[in-house]
């Protein structure tokens, strides 16, 4: 069993929201499918770190989710900033069950053991937060991250954190999120959200303050899931 990760699938198979108009995204669905099948086996697990489907409502995700369902391996979804369909975990779990989407699980205030690791995480939030609303959302995300990590710690396995938003970018940190990673002595953190050479050039990758960071947005990985272990 191997563990892989990727973020920002931005699927729109059931919506009119093509990503092919962006540089480097031409024919991205076929490229993603072919690359995925090259490296992921049925007994592997892939963490998909947000921005999965452009659907606005949960029931509108079915075409996109069916595409992911039919790819090899088990998949663990967490929320991205464009996942407007995201709902309560109970509603999402029921939707997955009712539509026989049994290779997909939801990461939301919980954790999953995959081989020798415990998968945990949350969406995260912006690096700079000045408005009251942003601060409110950030505090909620900090709480969800702590809840997920605490769930992971209880398994006795090493936690690996997955976020959508980067907790650090260039020389700027989201201190509230970053401090949680330090508090729980997290050693590995994967994140998405950043696209294009201009935005990715300041992405923090490799060891930073004792944590190994990796950007896993689709275009960063050339639409190939990356091996975590």
PyMOL commands that place a pseudoatom at each C-alpha (Angstrom):
pseudoatom trace, name=CA, resn=UNK, resi=1, chain=A, elem=C, hetatm=0, pos=[0.000, 0.000, 0.000]
pseudoatom trace, name=CA, resn=UNK, resi=2, chain=A, elem=C, hetatm=0, pos=[1.346, 3.405, -0.980]
pseudoatom trace, name=CA, resn=UNK, resi=3, chain=A, elem=C, hetatm=0, pos=[0.190, 6.890, -0.023]
pseudoatom trace, name=CA, resn=UNK, resi=4, chain=A, elem=C, hetatm=0, pos=[-0.071, 9.608, -2.680]
pseudoatom trace, name=CA, resn=UNK, resi=5, chain=A, elem=C, hetatm=0, pos=[-1.250, 13.213, -2.679]
pseudoatom trace, name=CA, resn=UNK, resi=6, chain=A, elem=C, hetatm=0, pos=[-2.471, 15.838, -5.129]
pseudoatom trace, name=CA, resn=UNK, resi=7, chain=A, elem=C, hetatm=0, pos=[-4.613, 18.996, -4.915]
pseudoatom trace, name=CA, resn=UNK, resi=8, chain=A, elem=C, hetatm=0, pos=[-6.691, 21.283, -7.104]
pseudoatom trace, name=CA, resn=UNK, resi=9, chain=A, elem=C, hetatm=0, pos=[-8.275, 18.849, -9.544]
pseudoatom trace, name=CA, resn=UNK, resi=10, chain=A, elem=C, hetatm=0, pos=[-10.753, 21.608, -10.478]
pseudoatom trace, name=CA, resn=UNK, resi=11, chain=A, elem=C, hetatm=0, pos=[-13.022, 19.128, -12.230]
pseudoatom trace, name=CA, resn=UNK, resi=12, chain=A, elem=C, hetatm=0, pos=[-15.976, 20.522, -14.165]
pseudoatom trace, name=CA, resn=UNK, resi=13, chain=A, elem=C, hetatm=0, pos=[-17.286, 17.458, -15.998]
pseudoatom trace, name=CA, resn=UNK, resi=14, chain=A, elem=C, hetatm=0, pos=[-20.803, 18.371, -14.928]
pseudoatom trace, name=CA, resn=UNK, resi=15, chain=A, elem=C, hetatm=0, pos=[-20.321, 22.146, -15.109]
pseudoatom trace, name=CA, resn=UNK, resi=16, chain=A, elem=C, hetatm=0, pos=[-19.328, 24.678, -17.761]
pseudoatom trace, name=CA, resn=UNK, resi=17, chain=A, elem=C, hetatm=0, pos=[-16.136, 25.776, -16.034]
pseudoatom trace, name=CA, resn=UNK, resi=18, chain=A, elem=C, hetatm=0, pos=[-13.223, 24.595, -18.208]
pseudoatom trace, name=CA, resn=UNK, resi=19, chain=A, elem=C, hetatm=0, pos=[-9.708, 24.988, -16.857]
pseudoatom trace, name=CA, resn=UNK, resi=20, chain=A, elem=C, hetatm=0, pos=[-8.161, 24.413, -20.282]
pseudoatom trace, name=CA, resn=UNK, resi=21, chain=A, elem=C, hetatm=0, pos=[-8.184, 28.166, -20.883]
pseudoatom trace, name=CA, resn=UNK, resi=22, chain=A, elem=C, hetatm=0, pos=[-5.337, 28.578, -18.376]
pseudoatom trace, name=CA, resn=UNK, resi=23, chain=A, elem=C, hetatm=0, pos=[-1.697, 28.137, -19.330]
pseudoatom trace, name=CA, resn=UNK, resi=24, chain=A, elem=C, hetatm=0, pos=[-0.516, 24.580, -18.785]
pseudoatom trace, name=CA, resn=UNK, resi=25, chain=A, elem=C, hetatm=0, pos=[-4.018, 23.150, -18.251]
pseudoatom trace, name=CA, resn=UNK, resi=26, chain=A, elem=C, hetatm=0, pos=[-4.809, 21.980, -21.779]
pseudoatom trace, name=CA, resn=UNK, resi=27, chain=A, elem=C, hetatm=0, pos=[-6.413, 18.524, -21.840]
pseudoatom trace, name=CA, resn=UNK, resi=28, chain=A, elem=C, hetatm=0, pos=[-5.813, 18.321, -18.105]
pseudoatom trace, name=CA, resn=UNK, resi=29, chain=A, elem=C, hetatm=0, pos=[-8.532, 15.761, -17.311]
pseudoatom trace, name=CA, resn=UNK, resi=30, chain=A, elem=C, hetatm=0, pos=[-7.054, 13.181, -19.692]
pseudoatom trace, name=CA, resn=UNK, resi=31, chain=A, elem=C, hetatm=0, pos=[-3.548, 13.939, -18.474]
pseudoatom trace, name=CA, resn=UNK, resi=32, chain=A, elem=C, hetatm=0, pos=[-4.625, 13.551, -14.855]
pseudoatom trace, name=CA, resn=UNK, resi=33, chain=A, elem=C, hetatm=0, pos=[-6.425, 10.278, -15.564]
pseudoatom trace, name=CA, resn=UNK, resi=34, chain=A, elem=C, hetatm=0, pos=[-3.529, 8.772, -17.513]
pseudoatom trace, name=CA, resn=UNK, resi=35, chain=A, elem=C, hetatm=0, pos=[-0.902, 9.841, -14.991]
pseudoatom trace, name=CA, resn=UNK, resi=36, chain=A, elem=C, hetatm=0, pos=[-2.994, 8.660, -12.043]
pseudoatom trace, name=CA, resn=UNK, resi=37, chain=A, elem=C, hetatm=0, pos=[-3.374, 5.212, -13.585]
pseudoatom trace, name=CA, resn=UNK, resi=38, chain=A, elem=C, hetatm=0, pos=[0.367, 4.988, -14.179]
pseudoatom trace, name=CA, resn=UNK, resi=39, chain=A, elem=C, hetatm=0, pos=[1.318, 5.295, -10.518]
pseudoatom trace, name=CA, resn=UNK, resi=40, chain=A, elem=C, hetatm=0, pos=[-1.691, 4.506, -8.274]
pseudoatom trace, name=CA, resn=UNK, resi=41, chain=A, elem=C, hetatm=0, pos=[-2.832, 0.933, -7.634]
pseudoatom trace, name=CA, resn=UNK, resi=42, chain=A, elem=C, hetatm=0, pos=[-6.182, -0.201, -6.271]
pseudoatom trace, name=CA, resn=UNK, resi=43, chain=A, elem=C, hetatm=0, pos=[-4.799, -0.786, -2.766]
pseudoatom trace, name=CA, resn=UNK, resi=44, chain=A, elem=C, hetatm=0, pos=[-3.157, 2.651, -2.583]
pseudoatom trace, name=CA, resn=UNK, resi=45, chain=A, elem=C, hetatm=0, pos=[-4.585, 5.840, -1.061]
pseudoatom trace, name=CA, resn=UNK, resi=46, chain=A, elem=C, hetatm=0, pos=[-4.587, 9.352, -2.547]
pseudoatom trace, name=CA, resn=UNK, resi=47, chain=A, elem=C, hetatm=0, pos=[-5.233, 12.460, -0.444]
pseudoatom trace, name=CA, resn=UNK, resi=48, chain=A, elem=C, hetatm=0, pos=[-6.914, 15.149, -2.580]
pseudoatom trace, name=CA, resn=UNK, resi=49, chain=A, elem=C, hetatm=0, pos=[-6.183, 18.410, -0.831]
pseudoatom trace, name=CA, resn=UNK, resi=50, chain=A, elem=C, hetatm=0, pos=[-9.064, 20.658, -1.887]
pseudoatom trace, name=CA, resn=UNK, resi=51, chain=A, elem=C, hetatm=0, pos=[-10.559, 22.369, -4.932]
pseudoatom trace, name=CA, resn=UNK, resi=52, chain=A, elem=C, hetatm=0, pos=[-11.916, 19.104, -6.246]
pseudoatom trace, name=CA, resn=UNK, resi=53, chain=A, elem=C, hetatm=0, pos=[-15.064, 20.085, -8.153]
pseudoatom trace, name=CA, resn=UNK, resi=54, chain=A, elem=C, hetatm=0, pos=[-16.481, 23.337, -9.503]
pseudoatom trace, name=CA, resn=UNK, resi=55, chain=A, elem=C, hetatm=0, pos=[-20.010, 22.155, -8.661]
pseudoatom trace, name=CA, resn=UNK, resi=56, chain=A, elem=C, hetatm=0, pos=[-21.981, 24.589, -6.527]
pseudoatom trace, name=CA, resn=UNK, resi=57, chain=A, elem=C, hetatm=0, pos=[-24.189, 22.006, -4.780]
pseudoatom trace, name=CA, resn=UNK, resi=58, chain=A, elem=C, hetatm=0, pos=[-23.390, 18.572, -3.403]
pseudoatom trace, name=CA, resn=UNK, resi=59, chain=A, elem=C, hetatm=0, pos=[-25.792, 16.778, -5.736]
pseudoatom trace, name=CA, resn=UNK, resi=60, chain=A, elem=C, hetatm=0, pos=[-24.103, 18.478, -8.692]
pseudoatom trace, name=CA, resn=UNK, resi=61, chain=A, elem=C, hetatm=0, pos=[-20.763, 16.836, -7.906]
pseudoatom trace, name=CA, resn=UNK, resi=62, chain=A, elem=C, hetatm=0, pos=[-21.874, 13.388, -9.029]
pseudoatom trace, name=CA, resn=UNK, resi=63, chain=A, elem=C, hetatm=0, pos=[-20.252, 13.458, -12.476]
pseudoatom trace, name=CA, resn=UNK, resi=64, chain=A, elem=C, hetatm=0, pos=[-16.948, 14.712, -11.078]
pseudoatom trace, name=CA, resn=UNK, resi=65, chain=A, elem=C, hetatm=0, pos=[-17.029, 12.353, -8.098]
pseudoatom trace, name=CA, resn=UNK, resi=66, chain=A, elem=C, hetatm=0, pos=[-17.836, 9.399, -10.345]
pseudoatom trace, name=CA, resn=UNK, resi=67, chain=A, elem=C, hetatm=0, pos=[-14.749, 10.227, -12.398]
pseudoatom trace, name=CA, resn=UNK, resi=68, chain=A, elem=C, hetatm=0, pos=[-12.632, 10.151, -9.231]
pseudoatom trace, name=CA, resn=UNK, resi=69, chain=A, elem=C, hetatm=0, pos=[-14.439, 7.052, -7.944]
pseudoatom trace, name=CA, resn=UNK, resi=70, chain=A, elem=C, hetatm=0, pos=[-13.389, 5.152, -11.054]
pseudoatom trace, name=CA, resn=UNK, resi=71, chain=A, elem=C, hetatm=0, pos=[-9.706, 6.028, -10.699]
pseudoatom trace, name=CA, resn=UNK, resi=72, chain=A, elem=C, hetatm=0, pos=[-7.529, 3.466, -8.886]
pseudoatom trace, name=CA, resn=UNK, resi=73, chain=A, elem=C, hetatm=0, pos=[-7.104, 3.618, -5.131]
pseudoatom trace, name=CA, resn=UNK, resi=74, chain=A, elem=C, hetatm=0, pos=[-8.955, 5.011, -2.155]
pseudoatom trace, name=CA, resn=UNK, resi=75, chain=A, elem=C, hetatm=0, pos=[-9.328, 8.788, -1.993]
pseudoatom trace, name=CA, resn=UNK, resi=76, chain=A, elem=C, hetatm=0, pos=[-9.512, 11.148, 0.955]
pseudoatom trace, name=CA, resn=UNK, resi=77, chain=A, elem=C, hetatm=0, pos=[-11.062, 14.578, 0.216]
pseudoatom trace, name=CA, resn=UNK, resi=78, chain=A, elem=C, hetatm=0, pos=[-10.566, 17.770, 2.185]
pseudoatom trace, name=CA, resn=UNK, resi=79, chain=A, elem=C, hetatm=0, pos=[-12.068, 21.178, 1.488]
pseudoatom trace, name=CA, resn=UNK, resi=80, chain=A, elem=C, hetatm=0, pos=[-10.607, 23.845, -0.776]
pseudoatom trace, name=CA, resn=UNK, resi=81, chain=A, elem=C, hetatm=0, pos=[-11.672, 27.455, -1.247]
pseudoatom trace, name=CA, resn=UNK, resi=82, chain=A, elem=C, hetatm=0, pos=[-13.625, 26.610, -4.429]
pseudoatom trace, name=CA, resn=UNK, resi=83, chain=A, elem=C, hetatm=0, pos=[-15.453, 23.572, -3.038]
pseudoatom trace, name=CA, resn=UNK, resi=84, chain=A, elem=C, hetatm=0, pos=[-18.741, 25.423, -2.667]
pseudoatom trace, name=CA, resn=UNK, resi=85, chain=A, elem=C, hetatm=0, pos=[-20.585, 22.095, -2.571]
pseudoatom trace, name=CA, resn=UNK, resi=86, chain=A, elem=C, hetatm=0, pos=[-18.997, 21.213, 0.781]
pseudoatom trace, name=CA, resn=UNK, resi=87, chain=A, elem=C, hetatm=0, pos=[-21.548, 20.392, 3.473]
pseudoatom trace, name=CA, resn=UNK, resi=88, chain=A, elem=C, hetatm=0, pos=[-21.627, 18.701, 6.867]
pseudoatom trace, name=CA, resn=UNK, resi=89, chain=A, elem=C, hetatm=0, pos=[-19.667, 15.468, 7.069]
pseudoatom trace, name=CA, resn=UNK, resi=90, chain=A, elem=C, hetatm=0, pos=[-22.871, 13.550, 7.765]
pseudoatom trace, name=CA, resn=UNK, resi=91, chain=A, elem=C, hetatm=0, pos=[-24.552, 14.851, 4.605]
pseudoatom trace, name=CA, resn=UNK, resi=92, chain=A, elem=C, hetatm=0, pos=[-21.462, 14.202, 2.503]
pseudoatom trace, name=CA, resn=UNK, resi=93, chain=A, elem=C, hetatm=0, pos=[-21.067, 10.681, 3.878]
pseudoatom trace, name=CA, resn=UNK, resi=94, chain=A, elem=C, hetatm=0, pos=[-24.728, 9.929, 3.107]
pseudoatom trace, name=CA, resn=UNK, resi=95, chain=A, elem=C, hetatm=0, pos=[-24.323, 11.312, -0.418]
pseudoatom trace, name=CA, resn=UNK, resi=96, chain=A, elem=C, hetatm=0, pos=[-21.267, 9.135, -1.029]
pseudoatom trace, name=CA, resn=UNK, resi=97, chain=A, elem=C, hetatm=0, pos=[-23.036, 6.042, 0.304]
pseudoatom trace, name=CA, resn=UNK, resi=98, chain=A, elem=C, hetatm=0, pos=[-26.252, 6.626, -1.646]
pseudoatom trace, name=CA, resn=UNK, resi=99, chain=A, elem=C, hetatm=0, pos=[-24.316, 7.001, -4.881]
pseudoatom trace, name=CA, resn=UNK, resi=100, chain=A, elem=C, hetatm=0, pos=[-21.986, 4.025, -4.324]
pseudoatom trace, name=CA, resn=UNK, resi=101, chain=A, elem=C, hetatm=0, pos=[-18.945, 6.294, -4.182]
pseudoatom trace, name=CA, resn=UNK, resi=102, chain=A, elem=C, hetatm=0, pos=[-17.198, 3.877, -1.871]
pseudoatom trace, name=CA, resn=UNK, resi=103, chain=A, elem=C, hetatm=0, pos=[-13.600, 4.728, -2.757]
pseudoatom trace, name=CA, resn=UNK, resi=104, chain=A, elem=C, hetatm=0, pos=[-14.028, 8.296, -1.442]
pseudoatom trace, name=CA, resn=UNK, resi=105, chain=A, elem=C, hetatm=0, pos=[-13.845, 9.455, 2.195]
pseudoatom trace, name=CA, resn=UNK, resi=106, chain=A, elem=C, hetatm=0, pos=[-14.161, 12.917, 3.740]
pseudoatom trace, name=CA, resn=UNK, resi=107, chain=A, elem=C, hetatm=0, pos=[-11.515, 14.478, 5.991]
pseudoatom trace, name=CA, resn=UNK, resi=108, chain=A, elem=C, hetatm=0, pos=[-13.344, 16.934, 8.249]
pseudoatom trace, name=CA, resn=UNK, resi=109, chain=A, elem=C, hetatm=0, pos=[-12.570, 17.141, 11.985]
pseudoatom trace, name=CA, resn=UNK, resi=110, chain=A, elem=C, hetatm=0, pos=[-11.258, 13.574, 11.891]
pseudoatom trace, name=CA, resn=UNK, resi=111, chain=A, elem=C, hetatm=0, pos=[-8.298, 11.496, 10.718]
pseudoatom trace, name=CA, resn=UNK, resi=112, chain=A, elem=C, hetatm=0, pos=[-7.552, 8.320, 8.791]
pseudoatom trace, name=CA, resn=UNK, resi=113, chain=A, elem=C, hetatm=0, pos=[-4.842, 5.735, 9.372]
pseudoatom trace, name=CA, resn=UNK, resi=114, chain=A, elem=C, hetatm=0, pos=[-3.016, 4.796, 6.186]
pseudoatom trace, name=CA, resn=UNK, resi=115, chain=A, elem=C, hetatm=0, pos=[-0.316, 2.227, 6.757]
pseudoatom trace, name=CA, resn=UNK, resi=116, chain=A, elem=C, hetatm=0, pos=[2.029, 3.764, 9.353]
pseudoatom trace, name=CA, resn=UNK, resi=117, chain=A, elem=C, hetatm=0, pos=[0.657, 7.313, 9.206]
pseudoatom trace, name=CA, resn=UNK, resi=118, chain=A, elem=C, hetatm=0, pos=[-2.396, 9.220, 10.398]
pseudoatom trace, name=CA, resn=UNK, resi=119, chain=A, elem=C, hetatm=0, pos=[-3.842, 11.557, 7.765]
pseudoatom trace, name=CA, resn=UNK, resi=120, chain=A, elem=C, hetatm=0, pos=[-5.220, 14.804, 9.192]
pseudoatom trace, name=CA, resn=UNK, resi=121, chain=A, elem=C, hetatm=0, pos=[-5.829, 18.408, 8.181]
pseudoatom trace, name=CA, resn=UNK, resi=122, chain=A, elem=C, hetatm=0, pos=[-8.268, 21.102, 7.118]
pseudoatom trace, name=CA, resn=UNK, resi=123, chain=A, elem=C, hetatm=0, pos=[-8.701, 23.847, 4.520]
pseudoatom trace, name=CA, resn=UNK, resi=124, chain=A, elem=C, hetatm=0, pos=[-6.707, 26.536, 6.324]
pseudoatom trace, name=CA, resn=UNK, resi=125, chain=A, elem=C, hetatm=0, pos=[-7.121, 30.223, 5.540]
pseudoatom trace, name=CA, resn=UNK, resi=126, chain=A, elem=C, hetatm=0, pos=[-5.383, 33.339, 4.220]
pseudoatom trace, name=CA, resn=UNK, resi=127, chain=A, elem=C, hetatm=0, pos=[-1.932, 34.378, 5.394]
pseudoatom trace, name=CA, resn=UNK, resi=128, chain=A, elem=C, hetatm=0, pos=[-3.038, 37.885, 6.395]
pseudoatom trace, name=CA, resn=UNK, resi=129, chain=A, elem=C, hetatm=0, pos=[-6.344, 38.311, 8.179]
pseudoatom trace, name=CA, resn=UNK, resi=130, chain=A, elem=C, hetatm=0, pos=[-7.539, 41.773, 9.159]
pseudoatom trace, name=CA, resn=UNK, resi=131, chain=A, elem=C, hetatm=0, pos=[-11.318, 41.740, 8.802]
pseudoatom trace, name=CA, resn=UNK, resi=132, chain=A, elem=C, hetatm=0, pos=[-13.494, 40.371, 11.584]
pseudoatom trace, name=CA, resn=UNK, resi=133, chain=A, elem=C, hetatm=0, pos=[-14.974, 37.809, 9.242]
pseudoatom trace, name=CA, resn=UNK, resi=134, chain=A, elem=C, hetatm=0, pos=[-11.555, 36.521, 8.160]
pseudoatom trace, name=CA, resn=UNK, resi=135, chain=A, elem=C, hetatm=0, pos=[-10.455, 36.264, 11.781]
pseudoatom trace, name=CA, resn=UNK, resi=136, chain=A, elem=C, hetatm=0, pos=[-13.629, 34.338, 12.601]
pseudoatom trace, name=CA, resn=UNK, resi=137, chain=A, elem=C, hetatm=0, pos=[-13.061, 31.876, 9.749]
pseudoatom trace, name=CA, resn=UNK, resi=138, chain=A, elem=C, hetatm=0, pos=[-9.376, 31.509, 10.620]
pseudoatom trace, name=CA, resn=UNK, resi=139, chain=A, elem=C, hetatm=0, pos=[-10.141, 30.705, 14.243]
pseudoatom trace, name=CA, resn=UNK, resi=140, chain=A, elem=C, hetatm=0, pos=[-12.626, 28.083, 13.107]
pseudoatom trace, name=CA, resn=UNK, resi=141, chain=A, elem=C, hetatm=0, pos=[-10.012, 26.527, 10.818]
pseudoatom trace, name=CA, resn=UNK, resi=142, chain=A, elem=C, hetatm=0, pos=[-7.452, 26.518, 13.624]
pseudoatom trace, name=CA, resn=UNK, resi=143, chain=A, elem=C, hetatm=0, pos=[-9.933, 24.622, 15.779]
pseudoatom trace, name=CA, resn=UNK, resi=144, chain=A, elem=C, hetatm=0, pos=[-10.634, 22.114, 13.030]
pseudoatom trace, name=CA, resn=UNK, resi=145, chain=A, elem=C, hetatm=0, pos=[-6.927, 21.565, 12.458]
pseudoatom trace, name=CA, resn=UNK, resi=146, chain=A, elem=C, hetatm=0, pos=[-6.355, 20.924, 16.148]
pseudoatom trace, name=CA, resn=UNK, resi=147, chain=A, elem=C, hetatm=0, pos=[-9.317, 18.547, 16.319]
pseudoatom trace, name=CA, resn=UNK, resi=148, chain=A, elem=C, hetatm=0, pos=[-8.043, 16.602, 13.311]
pseudoatom trace, name=CA, resn=UNK, resi=149, chain=A, elem=C, hetatm=0, pos=[-4.462, 16.433, 14.602]
pseudoatom trace, name=CA, resn=UNK, resi=150, chain=A, elem=C, hetatm=0, pos=[-5.650, 15.343, 18.047]
pseudoatom trace, name=CA, resn=UNK, resi=151, chain=A, elem=C, hetatm=0, pos=[-7.639, 12.558, 16.382]
pseudoatom trace, name=CA, resn=UNK, resi=152, chain=A, elem=C, hetatm=0, pos=[-4.489, 11.536, 14.511]
pseudoatom trace, name=CA, resn=UNK, resi=153, chain=A, elem=C, hetatm=0, pos=[-2.326, 11.578, 17.639]
pseudoatom trace, name=CA, resn=UNK, resi=154, chain=A, elem=C, hetatm=0, pos=[-4.755, 9.224, 19.391]
pseudoatom trace, name=CA, resn=UNK, resi=155, chain=A, elem=C, hetatm=0, pos=[-4.083, 6.568, 16.736]
pseudoatom trace, name=CA, resn=UNK, resi=156, chain=A, elem=C, hetatm=0, pos=[-0.463, 6.291, 17.814]
pseudoatom trace, name=CA, resn=UNK, resi=157, chain=A, elem=C, hetatm=0, pos=[0.676, 6.824, 14.225]
pseudoatom trace, name=CA, resn=UNK, resi=158, chain=A, elem=C, hetatm=0, pos=[2.756, 9.738, 12.938]
pseudoatom trace, name=CA, resn=UNK, resi=159, chain=A, elem=C, hetatm=0, pos=[0.442, 12.575, 11.810]
pseudoatom trace, name=CA, resn=UNK, resi=160, chain=A, elem=C, hetatm=0, pos=[0.824, 13.993, 8.310]
pseudoatom trace, name=CA, resn=UNK, resi=161, chain=A, elem=C, hetatm=0, pos=[-1.008, 17.282, 7.817]
pseudoatom trace, name=CA, resn=UNK, resi=162, chain=A, elem=C, hetatm=0, pos=[-2.770, 18.219, 4.596]
pseudoatom trace, name=CA, resn=UNK, resi=163, chain=A, elem=C, hetatm=0, pos=[-4.027, 21.754, 4.010]
pseudoatom trace, name=CA, resn=UNK, resi=164, chain=A, elem=C, hetatm=0, pos=[-5.456, 23.579, 1.049]
pseudoatom trace, name=CA, resn=UNK, resi=165, chain=A, elem=C, hetatm=0, pos=[-4.094, 27.043, 1.747]
pseudoatom trace, name=CA, resn=UNK, resi=166, chain=A, elem=C, hetatm=0, pos=[-0.327, 27.312, 2.261]
pseudoatom trace, name=CA, resn=UNK, resi=167, chain=A, elem=C, hetatm=0, pos=[0.530, 28.038, 5.903]
pseudoatom trace, name=CA, resn=UNK, resi=168, chain=A, elem=C, hetatm=0, pos=[3.663, 29.857, 4.746]
pseudoatom trace, name=CA, resn=UNK, resi=169, chain=A, elem=C, hetatm=0, pos=[4.440, 31.685, 1.510]
pseudoatom trace, name=CA, resn=UNK, resi=170, chain=A, elem=C, hetatm=0, pos=[7.735, 33.388, 0.883]
pseudoatom trace, name=CA, resn=UNK, resi=171, chain=A, elem=C, hetatm=0, pos=[8.558, 35.116, 4.158]
pseudoatom trace, name=CA, resn=UNK, resi=172, chain=A, elem=C, hetatm=0, pos=[4.915, 35.388, 5.297]
pseudoatom trace, name=CA, resn=UNK, resi=173, chain=A, elem=C, hetatm=0, pos=[3.307, 32.908, 7.679]
pseudoatom trace, name=CA, resn=UNK, resi=174, chain=A, elem=C, hetatm=0, pos=[-0.216, 32.355, 8.874]
pseudoatom trace, name=CA, resn=UNK, resi=175, chain=A, elem=C, hetatm=0, pos=[0.983, 32.267, 12.460]
pseudoatom trace, name=CA, resn=UNK, resi=176, chain=A, elem=C, hetatm=0, pos=[-2.211, 30.805, 13.892]
pseudoatom trace, name=CA, resn=UNK, resi=177, chain=A, elem=C, hetatm=0, pos=[-2.061, 27.759, 11.588]
pseudoatom trace, name=CA, resn=UNK, resi=178, chain=A, elem=C, hetatm=0, pos=[1.727, 27.476, 11.679]
pseudoatom trace, name=CA, resn=UNK, resi=179, chain=A, elem=C, hetatm=0, pos=[1.807, 27.508, 15.475]
pseudoatom trace, name=CA, resn=UNK, resi=180, chain=A, elem=C, hetatm=0, pos=[-0.546, 24.527, 15.588]
pseudoatom trace, name=CA, resn=UNK, resi=181, chain=A, elem=C, hetatm=0, pos=[1.875, 22.578, 13.383]
pseudoatom trace, name=CA, resn=UNK, resi=182, chain=A, elem=C, hetatm=0, pos=[4.712, 23.440, 15.746]
pseudoatom trace, name=CA, resn=UNK, resi=183, chain=A, elem=C, hetatm=0, pos=[2.630, 22.696, 18.852]
pseudoatom trace, name=CA, resn=UNK, resi=184, chain=A, elem=C, hetatm=0, pos=[2.028, 19.112, 17.721]
pseudoatom trace, name=CA, resn=UNK, resi=185, chain=A, elem=C, hetatm=0, pos=[5.546, 18.627, 16.348]
pseudoatom trace, name=CA, resn=UNK, resi=186, chain=A, elem=C, hetatm=0, pos=[4.274, 17.988, 12.817]
pseudoatom trace, name=CA, resn=UNK, resi=187, chain=A, elem=C, hetatm=0, pos=[7.064, 16.858, 10.492]
pseudoatom trace, name=CA, resn=UNK, resi=188, chain=A, elem=C, hetatm=0, pos=[5.287, 16.712, 7.125]
pseudoatom trace, name=CA, resn=UNK, resi=189, chain=A, elem=C, hetatm=0, pos=[2.787, 19.168, 5.632]
pseudoatom trace, name=CA, resn=UNK, resi=190, chain=A, elem=C, hetatm=0, pos=[1.322, 19.138, 2.117]
pseudoatom trace, name=CA, resn=UNK, resi=191, chain=A, elem=C, hetatm=0, pos=[-0.730, 21.987, 0.643]
pseudoatom trace, name=CA, resn=UNK, resi=192, chain=A, elem=C, hetatm=0, pos=[-2.245, 23.217, -2.644]
pseudoatom trace, name=CA, resn=UNK, resi=193, chain=A, elem=C, hetatm=0, pos=[-3.973, 26.398, -3.849]
pseudoatom trace, name=CA, resn=UNK, resi=194, chain=A, elem=C, hetatm=0, pos=[-1.025, 27.992, -5.669]
pseudoatom trace, name=CA, resn=UNK, resi=195, chain=A, elem=C, hetatm=0, pos=[-1.069, 27.979, -9.472]
pseudoatom trace, name=CA, resn=UNK, resi=196, chain=A, elem=C, hetatm=0, pos=[1.088, 29.339, -12.270]
pseudoatom trace, name=CA, resn=UNK, resi=197, chain=A, elem=C, hetatm=0, pos=[4.795, 30.119, -12.287]
pseudoatom trace, name=CA, resn=UNK, resi=198, chain=A, elem=C, hetatm=0, pos=[4.246, 33.620, -10.915]
pseudoatom trace, name=CA, resn=UNK, resi=199, chain=A, elem=C, hetatm=0, pos=[2.383, 32.392, -7.819]
pseudoatom trace, name=CA, resn=UNK, resi=200, chain=A, elem=C, hetatm=0, pos=[4.402, 29.220, -7.300]
pseudoatom trace, name=CA, resn=UNK, resi=201, chain=A, elem=C, hetatm=0, pos=[7.823, 30.870, -7.333]
pseudoatom trace, name=CA, resn=UNK, resi=202, chain=A, elem=C, hetatm=0, pos=[7.602, 31.825, -3.652]
pseudoatom trace, name=CA, resn=UNK, resi=203, chain=A, elem=C, hetatm=0, pos=[6.097, 28.514, -2.541]
pseudoatom trace, name=CA, resn=UNK, resi=204, chain=A, elem=C, hetatm=0, pos=[7.932, 27.087, 0.461]
pseudoatom trace, name=CA, resn=UNK, resi=205, chain=A, elem=C, hetatm=0, pos=[9.086, 23.532, -0.205]
pseudoatom trace, name=CA, resn=UNK, resi=206, chain=A, elem=C, hetatm=0, pos=[11.515, 21.430, 1.763]
pseudoatom trace, name=CA, resn=UNK, resi=207, chain=A, elem=C, hetatm=0, pos=[12.355, 21.903, 5.422]
pseudoatom trace, name=CA, resn=UNK, resi=208, chain=A, elem=C, hetatm=0, pos=[11.222, 25.112, 7.075]
pseudoatom trace, name=CA, resn=UNK, resi=209, chain=A, elem=C, hetatm=0, pos=[11.393, 25.469, 10.856]
pseudoatom trace, name=CA, resn=UNK, resi=210, chain=A, elem=C, hetatm=0, pos=[11.651, 21.700, 11.201]
pseudoatom trace, name=CA, resn=UNK, resi=211, chain=A, elem=C, hetatm=0, pos=[8.667, 20.904, 8.969]
pseudoatom trace, name=CA, resn=UNK, resi=212, chain=A, elem=C, hetatm=0, pos=[8.956, 19.381, 5.486]
pseudoatom trace, name=CA, resn=UNK, resi=213, chain=A, elem=C, hetatm=0, pos=[6.572, 21.280, 3.194]
pseudoatom trace, name=CA, resn=UNK, resi=214, chain=A, elem=C, hetatm=0, pos=[5.419, 20.306, -0.301]
pseudoatom trace, name=CA, resn=UNK, resi=215, chain=A, elem=C, hetatm=0, pos=[3.170, 22.123, -2.790]
pseudoatom trace, name=CA, resn=UNK, resi=216, chain=A, elem=C, hetatm=0, pos=[0.907, 19.571, -4.466]
pseudoatom trace, name=CA, resn=UNK, resi=217, chain=A, elem=C, hetatm=0, pos=[-1.371, 21.603, -6.753]
pseudoatom trace, name=CA, resn=UNK, resi=218, chain=A, elem=C, hetatm=0, pos=[-2.084, 19.767, -10.006]
pseudoatom trace, name=CA, resn=UNK, resi=219, chain=A, elem=C, hetatm=0, pos=[-0.062, 22.033, -12.257]
pseudoatom trace, name=CA, resn=UNK, resi=220, chain=A, elem=C, hetatm=0, pos=[2.872, 21.987, -9.836]
pseudoatom trace, name=CA, resn=UNK, resi=221, chain=A, elem=C, hetatm=0, pos=[2.927, 18.194, -10.086]
pseudoatom trace, name=CA, resn=UNK, resi=222, chain=A, elem=C, hetatm=0, pos=[2.304, 18.126, -13.858]
pseudoatom trace, name=CA, resn=UNK, resi=223, chain=A, elem=C, hetatm=0, pos=[-0.993, 16.360, -13.049]
pseudoatom trace, name=CA, resn=UNK, resi=224, chain=A, elem=C, hetatm=0, pos=[0.794, 13.362, -11.507]
pseudoatom trace, name=CA, resn=UNK, resi=225, chain=A, elem=C, hetatm=0, pos=[-0.057, 12.298, -7.922]
pseudoatom trace, name=CA, resn=UNK, resi=226, chain=A, elem=C, hetatm=0, pos=[3.059, 12.519, -5.783]
pseudoatom trace, name=CA, resn=UNK, resi=227, chain=A, elem=C, hetatm=0, pos=[4.263, 9.643, -3.623]
pseudoatom trace, name=CA, resn=UNK, resi=228, chain=A, elem=C, hetatm=0, pos=[4.178, 10.525, 0.082]
pseudoatom trace, name=CA, resn=UNK, resi=229, chain=A, elem=C, hetatm=0, pos=[5.536, 7.137, 1.121]
for i in range(1, 229): cmd.bond("trace and resi %d" % i, "trace and resi %d" % (i + 1))
show_as sticks, trace
zoom trace
